[in-house]
Amino acid sequence: MDLEALVKAITAEVLKQVNGKEETPSLLIIGDQACKKCQAAEKRLGKGQTVLYPDADPGADVAVRRIVPYLSIRHMADMAVGKADGPLMEIVLAALLAGQSVEVMEFEYRRHSDTAPEGLMRLFEGQEASLASFGLTAMDMTRRETHRIRKALVTDADVTGASQKGARQLILPLDARVTPLAVESARELGITMSRA
């Protein structure tokens, strides 16, 4: 286990308890605020978080969770060769160049997986793999009732993160330690914890 990560997790947990509040992460939705896909993304992800749009972009060097609600085939192909077409894709490229990761909620090409020729799907999957190597990855949109945590120390952040993914039950390692704030959050969120 990484000792530095353990110390950071414990310190963050203690500070939350001492301060009595948790700093909520900001989301930067890279899109037009009037776009229906962006509004749906904000509704789904923005609960308890500050949501920003490109006009309020804090800059590529600031750590926020950057999200692209929808990546078209054209933009995916351009980004796979390092080309940014338009101001929104320039924001994505600037973040990637600054070492920030960007999550994509939906890739357009996946809509055609049942009808597109196999060769074309392999081409798009290759482009997606290239993007992932740059830091532009698919967001896990699955909503699972049961979520397995494989950490030695389970914190409030683990519980709230699993809750945001739809978890109602957490399965923990037999020897995992659970912080008091994590237990309290699980109780408040209606999440049960078991060990396996």
C-alpha positions, 0 to 999 in steps of 0.5 A: 500500500502507498503510505503517502496516499494513506496519509493524504486520505487520513489528512483529508478525512480529519480536515473534513471532520474538523472543518465540518464541511467538505470541499465540493469538486468543480465540474467543467462541462465543455460545451454550450450551456444551452445544449440539451446534452450539456444540460442533461450532463449537468443534471446527472453529474452536478448534484452538490458540485459547482458546474462551470462552462467554458466562459468560466473556465479556470484554465487548463492548469487548474484541477477540475473535473473536465467533461465532454457530454458528447464527442462526434465522430468528426471531433474524435477523428481530429483529436486522435491526430492532435487537431482541435477543430473549434473553440471547445475542442481547443479547450480539450486539447489545452487541458490534455497538453497541461496534463489534465484528463478529460472524460467523455460521456458519450462517443457518437460512433457507439450509437452505430455499433449494431449497423456499422461495418466491422472495419469501421468500428475497429477504426473508431475503437482505435481512435478512442484508444489513441484518445485514451492514451492522451488522457481523453477517456470514456466516463463510466456511465454504468449505474451499478447497485453493488460496487466493490471497493478494493482499498485498505482504507475506505473514506467518505470520498469512496462512499460518495463516489460510489453513491454518485455511480448509483451504488446501494451496496458496497463490498469491502475487503475483509481487512479494510478499515472504514473511517467514521465519516465514511460510515456516517455518509453511507448511513445518510446515503442509504448504502449498506456495507459488507465484507467479502 
